[in-house]
Amino acid sequence: APSTSEFNSICHEALAAQGISEDFGKLSASTEASVFQRLGIECLVFGPGLSTGNSHAPNEFVSLDDLEVARRFYRGVVERFCL
């Protein structure tokens, strides 16, 4: 998403409200984000927990605290866009 877009601003605000780093970067992973972007749909790849060295591996896990932070982030974004 363009750095000046409303979607980008709202995601930054929701991240800041949760004390999560607001530094956006590019992700080299298998998601549908690039497909959506080519269709003109702004998107952000975000999820709870540690991904590097943890995803798609034996004993993969996400802590309950990380799930709660993600829930609050998603709720903040939905409240701004939908309510």
PDB file of N, CA, C and O in Angstrom:
ATOM      1  N   ALA A   1       0.850  -1.184   0.000  1.00  0.00           N
ATOM      2  CA  ALA A   1       0.000   0.000   0.000  1.00  0.00           C
ATOM      3  C   ALA A   1       0.892   1.242   0.000  1.00  0.00           C
ATOM      4  O   ALA A   1       1.939   1.260   0.648  1.00  0.00           O
ATOM      5  N   PRO A   2       0.484   2.252  -0.710  1.00  0.00           N
ATOM      6  CA  PRO A   2       1.267   3.492  -0.688  1.00  0.00           C
ATOM      7  C   PRO A   2       1.381   4.033   0.734  1.00  0.00           C
ATOM      8  O   PRO A   2       0.442   3.932   1.523  1.00  0.00           O
ATOM      9  N   SER A   3       2.526   4.602   1.048  1.00  0.00           N
ATOM     10  CA  SER A   3       2.745   5.079   2.422  1.00  0.00           C
ATOM     11  C   SER A   3       1.785   6.197   2.812  1.00  0.00           C
ATOM     12  O   SER A   3       1.620   6.480   3.999  1.00  0.00           O
ATOM     13  N   THR A   4       1.154   6.831   1.840  1.00  0.00           N
ATOM     14  CA  THR A   4       0.220   7.928   2.128  1.00  0.00           C
ATOM     15  C   THR A   4      -1.233   7.470   2.187  1.00  0.00           C
ATOM     16  O   THR A   4      -2.125   8.295   2.384  1.00  0.00           O
ATOM     17  N   SER A   5      -1.490   6.183   2.021  1.00  0.00           N
ATOM     18  CA  SER A   5      -2.873   5.704   1.970  1.00  0.00           C
ATOM     19  C   SER A   5      -3.527   5.698   3.353  1.00  0.00           C
ATOM     20  O   SER A   5      -2.853   5.611   4.380  1.00  0.00           O
ATOM     21  N   GLU A   6      -4.852   5.794   3.350  1.00  0.00           N
ATOM     22  CA  GLU A   6      -5.617   5.738   4.607  1.00  0.00           C
ATOM     23  C   GLU A   6      -5.419   4.383   5.284  1.00  0.00           C
ATOM     24  O   GLU A   6      -5.269   4.312   6.503  1.00  0.00           O
ATOM     25  N   PHE A   7      -5.419   3.319   4.500  1.00  0.00           N
ATOM     26  CA  PHE A   7      -5.221   1.974   5.040  1.00  0.00           C
ATOM     27  C   PHE A   7      -3.885   1.886   5.785  1.00  0.00           C
ATOM     28  O   PHE A   7      -3.816   1.363   6.898  1.00  0.00           O
ATOM     29  N   ASN A   8      -2.841   2.398   5.161  1.00  0.00           N
ATOM     30  CA  ASN A   8      -1.514   2.391   5.768  1.00  0.00           C
ATOM     31  C   ASN A   8      -1.520   3.171   7.078  1.00  0.00           C
ATOM     32  O   ASN A   8      -0.976   2.705   8.079  1.00  0.00           O
ATOM     33  N   SER A   9      -2.123   4.341   7.081  1.00  0.00           N
ATOM     34  CA  SER A   9      -2.178   5.173   8.292  1.00  0.00           C
ATOM     35  C   SER A   9      -2.921   4.480   9.422  1.00  0.00           C
ATOM     36  O   SER A   9      -2.482   4.513  10.571  1.00  0.00           O
ATOM     37  N   ILE A  10      -4.042   3.856   9.099  1.00  0.00           N
ATOM     38  CA  ILE A  10      -4.841   3.171  10.119  1.00  0.00           C
ATOM     39  C   ILE A  10      -4.079   1.980  10.690  1.00  0.00           C
ATOM     40  O   ILE A  10      -4.126   1.734  11.895  1.00  0.00           O
ATOM     41  N   CYS A  11      -3.378   1.241   9.834  1.00  0.00           N
ATOM     42  CA  CYS A  11      -2.579   0.111  10.329  1.00  0.00           C
ATOM     43  C   CYS A  11      -1.449   0.603  11.226  1.00  0.00           C
ATOM     44  O   CYS A  11      -1.162  -0.010  12.254  1.00  0.00           O
ATOM     45  N   HIS A  12      -0.806   1.704  10.846  1.00  0.00           N
ATOM     46  CA  HIS A  12       0.246   2.286  11.691  1.00  0.00           C
ATOM     47  C   HIS A  12      -0.318   2.661  13.061  1.00  0.00           C
ATOM     48  O   HIS A  12       0.292   2.369  14.089  1.00  0.00           O
ATOM     49  N   GLU A  13      -1.483   3.308  13.069  1.00  0.00           N
ATOM     50  CA  GLU A  13      -2.107   3.715  14.338  1.00  0.00           C
ATOM     51  C   GLU A  13      -2.440   2.504  15.198  1.00  0.00           C
ATOM     52  O   GLU A  13      -2.209   2.516  16.407  1.00  0.00           O
ATOM     53  N   ALA A  14      -2.981   1.463  14.581  1.00  0.00           N
ATOM     54  CA  ALA A  14      -3.344   0.252  15.330  1.00  0.00           C
ATOM     55  C   ALA A  14      -2.104  -0.432  15.893  1.00  0.00           C
ATOM     56  O   ALA A  14      -2.136  -0.943  17.013  1.00  0.00           O
ATOM     57  N   LEU A  15      -1.017  -0.447  15.137  1.00  0.00           N
ATOM     58  CA  LEU A  15       0.234  -1.025  15.633  1.00  0.00           C
ATOM     59  C   LEU A  15       0.777  -0.202  16.800  1.00  0.00           C
ATOM     60  O   LEU A  15       1.185  -0.759  17.819  1.00  0.00           O
ATOM     61  N   ALA A  16       0.783   1.120  16.651  1.00  0.00           N
ATOM     62  CA  ALA A  16       1.291   1.997  17.706  1.00  0.00           C
ATOM     63  C   ALA A  16       0.472   1.843  18.978  1.00  0.00           C
ATOM     64  O   ALA A  16       1.029   1.866  20.076  1.00  0.00           O
ATOM     65  N   ALA A  17      -0.836   1.688  18.849  1.00  0.00           N
ATOM     66  CA  ALA A  17      -1.710   1.529  20.011  1.00  0.00           C
ATOM     67  C   ALA A  17      -1.379   0.266  20.799  1.00  0.00           C
ATOM     68  O   ALA A  17      -1.641   0.192  21.999  1.00  0.00           O
ATOM     69  N   GLN A  18      -0.803  -0.726  20.124  1.00  0.00           N
ATOM     70  CA  GLN A  18      -0.436  -1.981  20.782  1.00  0.00           C
ATOM     71  C   GLN A  18       1.033  -2.025  21.161  1.00  0.00           C
ATOM     72  O   GLN A  18       1.504  -3.025  21.704  1.00  0.00           O
ATOM     73  N   GLY A  19       1.766  -0.947  20.878  1.00  0.00           N
ATOM     74  CA  GLY A  19       3.188  -0.926  21.195  1.00  0.00           C
ATOM     75  C   GLY A  19       4.014  -1.797  20.268  1.00  0.00           C
ATOM     76  O   GLY A  19       5.103  -2.244  20.629  1.00  0.00           O
ATOM     77  N   ILE A  20       3.497  -2.037  19.071  1.00  0.00           N
ATOM     78  CA  ILE A  20       4.186  -2.863  18.077  1.00  0.00           C
ATOM     79  C   ILE A  20       4.955  -1.936  17.140  1.00  0.00           C
ATOM     80  O   ILE A  20       4.469  -0.858  16.799  1.00  0.00           O
ATOM     81  N   SER A  21       6.132  -2.341  16.729  1.00  0.00           N
ATOM     82  CA  SER A  21       6.933  -1.547  15.799  1.00  0.00           C
ATOM     83  C   SER A  21       6.111  -1.188  14.573  1.00  0.00           C
ATOM     84  O   SER A  21       5.426  -2.034  13.999  1.00  0.00           O
ATOM     85  N   GLU A  22       6.186   0.069  14.184  1.00  0.00           N
ATOM     86  CA  GLU A  22       5.438   0.539  13.019  1.00  0.00           C
ATOM     87  C   GLU A  22       6.265   0.498  11.750  1.00  0.00           C
ATOM     88  O   GLU A  22       5.849   1.041  10.726  1.00  0.00           O
ATOM     89  N   ASP A  23       7.414  -0.128  11.794  1.00  0.00           N
ATOM     90  CA  ASP A  23       8.271  -0.222  10.622  1.00  0.00           C
ATOM     91  C   ASP A  23       7.710  -1.267   9.671  1.00  0.00           C
ATOM     92  O   ASP A  23       7.698  -2.460   9.977  1.00  0.00           O
ATOM     93  N   PHE A  24       7.249  -0.810   8.520  1.00  0.00           N
ATOM     94  CA  PHE A  24       6.768  -1.728   7.501  1.00  0.00           C
ATOM     95  C   PHE A  24       7.930  -2.103   6.604  1.00  0.00           C
ATOM     96  O   PHE A  24       8.828  -1.295   6.369  1.00  0.00           O
ATOM     97  N   GLY A  25       7.913  -3.303   6.112  1.00  0.00           N
ATOM     98  CA  GLY A  25       8.946  -3.753   5.189  1.00  0.00           C
ATOM     99  C   GLY A  25       8.341  -4.738   4.217  1.00  0.00           C
ATOM    100  O   GLY A  25       7.141  -5.010   4.249  1.00  0.00           O
ATOM    101  N   LYS A  26       9.165  -5.257   3.373  1.00  0.00           N
ATOM    102  CA  LYS A  26       8.709  -6.262   2.420  1.00  0.00           C
ATOM    103  C   LYS A  26       8.975  -7.635   2.998  1.00  0.00           C
ATOM    104  O   LYS A  26       9.947  -7.840   3.725  1.00  0.00           O
ATOM    105  N   LEU A  27       8.112  -8.562   2.672  1.00  0.00           N
ATOM    106  CA  LEU A  27       8.202  -9.915   3.202  1.00  0.00           C
ATOM    107  C   LEU A  27       8.334 -10.891   2.047  1.00  0.00           C
ATOM    108  O   LEU A  27       7.529 -10.880   1.115  1.00  0.00           O
ATOM    109  N   SER A  28       9.330 -11.713   2.115  1.00  0.00           N
ATOM    110  CA  SER A  28       9.514 -12.741   1.106  1.00  0.00           C
ATOM    111  C   SER A  28       8.970 -14.039   1.682  1.00  0.00           C
ATOM    112  O   SER A  28       9.692 -14.816   2.307  1.00  0.00           O
ATOM    113  N   ALA A  29       7.700 -14.250   1.461  1.00  0.00           N
ATOM    114  CA  ALA A  29       7.039 -15.441   1.993  1.00  0.00           C
ATOM    115  C   ALA A  29       5.873 -15.786   1.075  1.00  0.00           C
ATOM    116  O   ALA A  29       5.502 -14.998   0.205  1.00  0.00           O
ATOM    117  N   SER A  30       5.320 -16.926   1.270  1.00  0.00           N
ATOM    118  CA  SER A  30       4.196 -17.356   0.450  1.00  0.00           C
ATOM    119  C   SER A  30       2.891 -16.853   1.049  1.00  0.00           C
ATOM    120  O   SER A  30       2.310 -17.493   1.925  1.00  0.00           O
ATOM    121  N   THR A  31       2.440 -15.708   0.569  1.00  0.00           N
ATOM    122  CA  THR A  31       1.136 -15.188   0.945  1.00  0.00           C
ATOM    123  C   THR A  31       0.439 -14.748  -0.333  1.00  0.00           C
ATOM    124  O   THR A  31       1.049 -14.710  -1.402  1.00  0.00           O
ATOM    125  N   GLU A  32      -0.829 -14.419  -0.218  1.00  0.00           N
ATOM    126  CA  GLU A  32      -1.577 -13.928  -1.374  1.00  0.00           C
ATOM    127  C   GLU A  32      -1.470 -12.410  -1.514  1.00  0.00           C
ATOM    128  O   GLU A  32      -2.105 -11.831  -2.395  1.00  0.00           O
ATOM    129  N   ALA A  33      -0.684 -11.762  -0.669  1.00  0.00           N
ATOM    130  CA  ALA A  33      -0.596 -10.298  -0.678  1.00  0.00           C
ATOM    131  C   ALA A  33      -0.177  -9.759  -2.042  1.00  0.00           C
ATOM    132  O   ALA A  33      -0.722  -8.754  -2.498  1.00  0.00           O
ATOM    133  N   SER A  34       0.770 -10.403  -2.692  1.00  0.00           N
ATOM    134  CA  SER A  34       1.219  -9.897  -3.995  1.00  0.00           C
ATOM    135  C   SER A  34       0.119  -9.996  -5.047  1.00  0.00           C
ATOM    136  O   SER A  34       0.029  -9.145  -5.932  1.00  0.00           O
ATOM    137  N   VAL A  35      -0.713 -11.022  -4.958  1.00  0.00           N
ATOM    138  CA  VAL A  35      -1.834 -11.162  -5.885  1.00  0.00           C
ATOM    139  C   VAL A  35      -2.832 -10.033  -5.648  1.00  0.00           C
ATOM    140  O   VAL A  35      -3.283  -9.392  -6.597  1.00  0.00           O
ATOM    141  N   PHE A  36      -3.177  -9.789  -4.390  1.00  0.00           N
ATOM    142  CA  PHE A  36      -4.106  -8.703  -4.069  1.00  0.00           C
ATOM    143  C   PHE A  36      -3.540  -7.362  -4.512  1.00  0.00           C
ATOM    144  O   PHE A  36      -4.270  -6.537  -5.062  1.00  0.00           O
ATOM    145  N   GLN A  37      -2.260  -7.131  -4.282  1.00  0.00           N
ATOM    146  CA  GLN A  37      -1.627  -5.865  -4.652  1.00  0.00           C
ATOM    147  C   GLN A  37      -1.729  -5.628  -6.157  1.00  0.00           C
ATOM    148  O   GLN A  37      -2.015  -4.515  -6.599  1.00  0.00           O
ATOM    149  N   ARG A  38      -1.495  -6.679  -6.936  1.00  0.00           N
ATOM    150  CA  ARG A  38      -1.600  -6.538  -8.398  1.00  0.00           C
ATOM    151  C   ARG A  38      -3.015  -6.230  -8.837  1.00  0.00           C
ATOM    152  O   ARG A  38      -3.220  -5.653  -9.905  1.00  0.00           O
ATOM    153  N   LEU A  39      -3.999  -6.607  -8.029  1.00  0.00           N
ATOM    154  CA  LEU A  39      -5.403  -6.304  -8.327  1.00  0.00           C
ATOM    155  C   LEU A  39      -5.824  -4.943  -7.782  1.00  0.00           C
ATOM    156  O   LEU A  39      -6.983  -4.548  -7.907  1.00  0.00           O
ATOM    157  N   GLY A  40      -4.873  -4.226  -7.173  1.00  0.00           N
ATOM    158  CA  GLY A  40      -5.168  -2.901  -6.647  1.00  0.00           C
ATOM    159  C   GLY A  40      -5.738  -2.906  -5.246  1.00  0.00           C
ATOM    160  O   GLY A  40      -6.275  -1.897  -4.790  1.00  0.00           O
ATOM    161  N   ILE A  41      -5.629  -4.034  -4.555  1.00  0.00           N
ATOM    162  CA  ILE A  41      -6.149  -4.155  -3.189  1.00  0.00           C
ATOM    163  C   ILE A  41      -4.996  -3.943  -2.212  1.00  0.00           C
ATOM    164  O   ILE A  41      -4.012  -4.683  -2.223  1.00  0.00           O
ATOM    165  N   GLU A  42      -5.132  -2.929  -1.372  1.00  0.00           N
ATOM    166  CA  GLU A  42      -4.090  -2.673  -0.374  1.00  0.00           C
ATOM    167  C   GLU A  42      -4.116  -3.773   0.675  1.00  0.00           C
ATOM    168  O   GLU A  42      -5.188  -4.216   1.088  1.00  0.00           O
ATOM    169  N   CYS A  43      -2.948  -4.210   1.103  1.00  0.00           N
ATOM    170  CA  CYS A  43      -2.905  -5.284   2.092  1.00  0.00           C
ATOM    171  C   CYS A  43      -1.668  -5.154   2.965  1.00  0.00           C
ATOM    172  O   CYS A  43      -0.696  -4.481   2.623  1.00  0.00           O
ATOM    173  N   LEU A  44      -1.744  -5.823   4.099  1.00  0.00           N
ATOM    174  CA  LEU A  44      -0.662  -5.877   5.064  1.00  0.00           C
ATOM    175  C   LEU A  44      -0.554  -7.314   5.541  1.00  0.00           C
ATOM    176  O   LEU A  44      -1.561  -7.927   5.897  1.00  0.00           O
ATOM    177  N   VAL A  45       0.648  -7.854   5.554  1.00  0.00           N
ATOM    178  CA  VAL A  45       0.864  -9.200   6.082  1.00  0.00           C
ATOM    179  C   VAL A  45       1.228  -9.024   7.551  1.00  0.00           C
ATOM    180  O   VAL A  45       2.253  -8.427   7.880  1.00  0.00           O
ATOM    181  N   PHE A  46       0.384  -9.544   8.423  1.00  0.00           N
ATOM    182  CA  PHE A  46       0.596  -9.389   9.860  1.00  0.00           C
ATOM    183  C   PHE A  46       0.068 -10.625  10.559  1.00  0.00           C
ATOM    184  O   PHE A  46      -0.983 -11.151  10.193  1.00  0.00           O
ATOM    185  N   GLY A  47       0.781 -11.080  11.547  1.00  0.00           N
ATOM    186  CA  GLY A  47       0.306 -12.206  12.333  1.00  0.00           C
ATOM    187  C   GLY A  47       1.039 -12.259  13.652  1.00  0.00           C
ATOM    188  O   GLY A  47       2.107 -11.665  13.801  1.00  0.00           O
ATOM    189  N   PRO A  48       0.479 -12.961  14.597  1.00  0.00           N
ATOM    190  CA  PRO A  48       1.077 -13.025  15.936  1.00  0.00           C
ATOM    191  C   PRO A  48       2.269 -13.956  16.000  1.00  0.00           C
ATOM    192  O   PRO A  48       2.387 -14.907  15.227  1.00  0.00           O
ATOM    193  N   GLY A  49       3.138 -13.660  16.932  1.00  0.00           N
ATOM    194  CA  GLY A  49       4.225 -14.579  17.261  1.00  0.00           C
ATOM    195  C   GLY A  49       5.465 -14.412  16.418  1.00  0.00           C
ATOM    196  O   GLY A  49       5.561 -13.547  15.547  1.00  0.00           O
ATOM    197  N   LEU A  50       6.400 -15.273  16.714  1.00  0.00           N
ATOM    198  CA  LEU A  50       7.691 -15.306  16.046  1.00  0.00           C
ATOM    199  C   LEU A  50       7.583 -16.207  14.823  1.00  0.00           C
ATOM    200  O   LEU A  50       7.171 -17.362  14.937  1.00  0.00           O
ATOM    201  N   SER A  51       7.949 -15.690  13.660  1.00  0.00           N
ATOM    202  CA  SER A  51       7.855 -16.526  12.462  1.00  0.00           C
ATOM    203  C   SER A  51       9.196 -17.155  12.100  1.00  0.00           C
ATOM    204  O   SER A  51       9.247 -18.339  11.766  1.00  0.00           O
ATOM    205  N   THR A  52      10.267 -16.395  12.160  1.00  0.00           N
ATOM    206  CA  THR A  52      11.572 -16.902  11.759  1.00  0.00           C
ATOM    207  C   THR A  52      12.009 -18.037  12.685  1.00  0.00           C
ATOM    208  O   THR A  52      12.153 -17.858  13.894  1.00  0.00           O
ATOM    209  N   GLY A  53      12.214 -19.191  12.090  1.00  0.00           N
ATOM    210  CA  GLY A  53      12.647 -20.351  12.853  1.00  0.00           C
ATOM    211  C   GLY A  53      11.535 -21.047  13.622  1.00  0.00           C
ATOM    212  O   GLY A  53      11.785 -22.019  14.335  1.00  0.00           O
ATOM    213  N   ASN A  54      10.304 -20.553  13.480  1.00  0.00           N
ATOM    214  CA  ASN A  54       9.196 -21.128  14.237  1.00  0.00           C
ATOM    215  C   ASN A  54       8.092 -21.644  13.321  1.00  0.00           C
ATOM    216  O   ASN A  54       7.390 -22.586  13.687  1.00  0.00           O
ATOM    217  N   SER A  55       7.922 -21.065  12.163  1.00  0.00           N
ATOM    218  CA  SER A  55       6.793 -21.457  11.321  1.00  0.00           C
ATOM    219  C   SER A  55       7.116 -22.687  10.483  1.00  0.00           C
ATOM    220  O   SER A  55       8.241 -22.877  10.019  1.00  0.00           O
ATOM    221  N   HIS A  56       6.094 -23.511  10.306  1.00  0.00           N
ATOM    222  CA  HIS A  56       6.207 -24.746   9.521  1.00  0.00           C
ATOM    223  C   HIS A  56       7.334 -25.639  10.028  1.00  0.00           C
ATOM    224  O   HIS A  56       8.095 -26.211   9.247  1.00  0.00           O
ATOM    225  N   ALA A  57       7.423 -25.745  11.332  1.00  0.00           N
ATOM    226  CA  ALA A  57       8.476 -26.546  11.955  1.00  0.00           C
ATOM    227  C   ALA A  57       7.867 -27.383  13.080  1.00  0.00           C
ATOM    228  O   ALA A  57       6.794 -27.063  13.591  1.00  0.00           O
ATOM    229  N   PRO A  58       8.555 -28.445  13.457  1.00  0.00           N
ATOM    230  CA  PRO A  58       8.069 -29.207  14.613  1.00  0.00           C
ATOM    231  C   PRO A  58       7.986 -28.297  15.837  1.00  0.00           C
ATOM    232  O   PRO A  58       8.839 -27.433  16.039  1.00  0.00           O
ATOM    233  N   ASN A  59       6.974 -28.496  16.629  1.00  0.00           N
ATOM    234  CA  ASN A  59       6.751 -27.723  17.858  1.00  0.00           C
ATOM    235  C   ASN A  59       6.499 -26.238  17.600  1.00  0.00           C
ATOM    236  O   ASN A  59       6.770 -25.403  18.464  1.00  0.00           O
ATOM    237  N   GLU A  60       5.984 -25.907  16.419  1.00  0.00           N
ATOM    238  CA  GLU A  60       5.608 -24.524  16.113  1.00  0.00           C
ATOM    239  C   GLU A  60       4.600 -24.054  17.163  1.00  0.00           C
ATOM    240  O   GLU A  60       3.740 -24.825  17.588  1.00  0.00           O
ATOM    241  N   PHE A  61       4.706 -22.786  17.582  1.00  0.00           N
ATOM    242  CA  PHE A  61       3.801 -22.311  18.627  1.00  0.00           C
ATOM    243  C   PHE A  61       3.557 -20.813  18.497  1.00  0.00           C
ATOM    244  O   PHE A  61       4.327 -20.095  17.859  1.00  0.00           O
ATOM    245  N   VAL A  62       2.477 -20.359  19.112  1.00  0.00           N
ATOM    246  CA  VAL A  62       2.164 -18.938  19.270  1.00  0.00           C
ATOM    247  C   VAL A  62       1.700 -18.769  20.707  1.00  0.00           C
ATOM    248  O   VAL A  62       0.828 -19.501  21.176  1.00  0.00           O
ATOM    249  N   SER A  63       2.283 -17.803  21.402  1.00  0.00           N
ATOM    250  CA  SER A  63       1.906 -17.603  22.803  1.00  0.00           C
ATOM    251  C   SER A  63       0.532 -16.939  22.896  1.00  0.00           C
ATOM    252  O   SER A  63       0.105 -16.234  21.981  1.00  0.00           O
ATOM    253  N   LEU A  64      -0.142 -17.172  24.002  1.00  0.00           N
ATOM    254  CA  LEU A  64      -1.445 -16.538  24.221  1.00  0.00           C
ATOM    255  C   LEU A  64      -1.312 -15.019  24.274  1.00  0.00           C
ATOM    256  O   LEU A  64      -2.206 -14.310  23.810  1.00  0.00           O
ATOM    257  N   ASP A  65      -0.227 -14.514  24.823  1.00  0.00           N
ATOM    258  CA  ASP A  65      -0.005 -13.065  24.858  1.00  0.00           C
ATOM    259  C   ASP A  65       0.099 -12.494  23.441  1.00  0.00           C
ATOM    260  O   ASP A  65      -0.466 -11.438  23.155  1.00  0.00           O
ATOM    261  N   ASP A  66       0.818 -13.185  22.559  1.00  0.00           N
ATOM    262  CA  ASP A  66       0.935 -12.728  21.170  1.00  0.00           C
ATOM    263  C   ASP A  66      -0.408 -12.781  20.455  1.00  0.00           C
ATOM    264  O   ASP A  66      -0.715 -11.899  19.652  1.00  0.00           O
ATOM    265  N   LEU A  67      -1.207 -13.798  20.733  1.00  0.00           N
ATOM    266  CA  LEU A  67      -2.539 -13.879  20.140  1.00  0.00           C
ATOM    267  C   LEU A  67      -3.413 -12.716  20.601  1.00  0.00           C
ATOM    268  O   LEU A  67      -4.191 -12.175  19.815  1.00  0.00           O
ATOM    269  N   GLU A  68      -3.291 -12.333  21.859  1.00  0.00           N
ATOM    270  CA  GLU A  68      -4.073 -11.219  22.389  1.00  0.00           C
ATOM    271  C   GLU A  68      -3.665  -9.903  21.736  1.00  0.00           C
ATOM    272  O   GLU A  68      -4.528  -9.088  21.410  1.00  0.00           O
ATOM    273  N   VAL A  69      -2.378  -9.683  21.542  1.00  0.00           N
ATOM    274  CA  VAL A  69      -1.904  -8.471  20.863  1.00  0.00           C
ATOM    275  C   VAL A  69      -2.459  -8.425  19.438  1.00  0.00           C
ATOM    276  O   VAL A  69      -2.930  -7.380  18.991  1.00  0.00           O
ATOM    277  N   ALA A  70      -2.406  -9.544  18.728  1.00  0.00           N
ATOM    278  CA  ALA A  70      -2.930  -9.601  17.364  1.00  0.00           C
ATOM    279  C   ALA A  70      -4.434  -9.338  17.354  1.00  0.00           C
ATOM    280  O   ALA A  70      -4.934  -8.626  16.483  1.00  0.00           O
ATOM    281  N   ARG A  71      -5.150  -9.905  18.311  1.00  0.00           N
ATOM    282  CA  ARG A  71      -6.600  -9.681  18.375  1.00  0.00           C
ATOM    283  C   ARG A  71      -6.906  -8.194  18.533  1.00  0.00           C
ATOM    284  O   ARG A  71      -7.792  -7.664  17.863  1.00  0.00           O
ATOM    285  N   ARG A  72      -6.168  -7.522  19.422  1.00  0.00           N
ATOM    286  CA  ARG A  72      -6.399  -6.094  19.631  1.00  0.00           C
ATOM    287  C   ARG A  72      -6.033  -5.282  18.388  1.00  0.00           C
ATOM    288  O   ARG A  72      -6.717  -4.311  18.065  1.00  0.00           O
ATOM    289  N   PHE A  73      -4.968  -5.667  17.690  1.00  0.00           N
ATOM    290  CA  PHE A  73      -4.593  -4.983  16.450  1.00  0.00           C
ATOM    291  C   PHE A  73      -5.707  -5.129  15.415  1.00  0.00           C
ATOM    292  O   PHE A  73      -6.158  -4.135  14.845  1.00  0.00           O
ATOM    293  N   TYR A  74      -6.153  -6.369  15.167  1.00  0.00           N
ATOM    294  CA  TYR A  74      -7.195  -6.604  14.170  1.00  0.00           C
ATOM    295  C   TYR A  74      -8.474  -5.857  14.547  1.00  0.00           C
ATOM    296  O   TYR A  74      -9.134  -5.275  13.686  1.00  0.00           O
ATOM    297  N   ARG A  75      -8.816  -5.877  15.817  1.00  0.00           N
ATOM    298  CA  ARG A  75     -10.016  -5.182  16.268  1.00  0.00           C
ATOM    299  C   ARG A  75      -9.900  -3.676  15.989  1.00  0.00           C
ATOM    300  O   ARG A  75     -10.854  -3.054  15.522  1.00  0.00           O
ATOM    301  N   GLY A  76      -8.723  -3.096  16.279  1.00  0.00           N
ATOM    302  CA  GLY A  76      -8.524  -1.683  16.030  1.00  0.00           C
ATOM    303  C   GLY A  76      -8.685  -1.321  14.561  1.00  0.00           C
ATOM    304  O   GLY A  76      -9.283  -0.296  14.232  1.00  0.00           O
ATOM    305  N   VAL A  77      -8.156  -2.157  13.680  1.00  0.00           N
ATOM    306  CA  VAL A  77      -8.278  -1.905  12.240  1.00  0.00           C
ATOM    307  C   VAL A  77      -9.741  -2.041  11.806  1.00  0.00           C
ATOM    308  O   VAL A  77     -10.246  -1.187  11.078  1.00  0.00           O
ATOM    309  N   VAL A  78     -10.418  -3.093  12.238  1.00  0.00           N
ATOM    310  CA  VAL A  78     -11.822  -3.300  11.864  1.00  0.00           C
ATOM    311  C   VAL A  78     -12.691  -2.167  12.397  1.00  0.00           C
ATOM    312  O   VAL A  78     -13.574  -1.686  11.687  1.00  0.00           O
ATOM    313  N   GLU A  79     -12.460  -1.737  13.622  1.00  0.00           N
ATOM    314  CA  GLU A  79     -13.272  -0.645  14.174  1.00  0.00           C
ATOM    315  C   GLU A  79     -13.113   0.636  13.369  1.00  0.00           C
ATOM    316  O   GLU A  79     -14.087   1.361  13.163  1.00  0.00           O
ATOM    317  N   ARG A  80     -11.911   0.920  12.915  1.00  0.00           N
ATOM    318  CA  ARG A  80     -11.675   2.141  12.131  1.00  0.00           C
ATOM    319  C   ARG A  80     -12.302   2.060  10.740  1.00  0.00           C
ATOM    320  O   ARG A  80     -12.804   3.065  10.237  1.00  0.00           O
ATOM    321  N   PHE A  81     -12.283   0.897  10.115  1.00  0.00           N
ATOM    322  CA  PHE A  81     -12.801   0.759   8.758  1.00  0.00           C
ATOM    323  C   PHE A  81     -14.292   0.443   8.705  1.00  0.00           C
ATOM    324  O   PHE A  81     -14.969   0.849   7.760  1.00  0.00           O
ATOM    325  N   CYS A  82     -14.807  -0.256   9.676  1.00  0.00           N
ATOM    326  CA  CYS A  82     -16.159  -0.803   9.552  1.00  0.00           C
ATOM    327  C   CYS A  82     -17.194  -0.185  10.488  1.00  0.00           C
ATOM    328  O   CYS A  82     -18.393  -0.348  10.260  1.00  0.00           O
ATOM    329  N   LEU A  83     -16.776   0.503  11.509  1.00  0.00           N
ATOM    330  CA  LEU A  83     -17.751   1.027  12.473  1.00  0.00           C
ATOM    331  C   LEU A  83     -17.844   2.535  12.411  1.00  0.00           C
ATOM    332  O   LEU A  83     -18.617   3.137  13.156  1.00  0.00           O
TER     333      LEU A  83
END
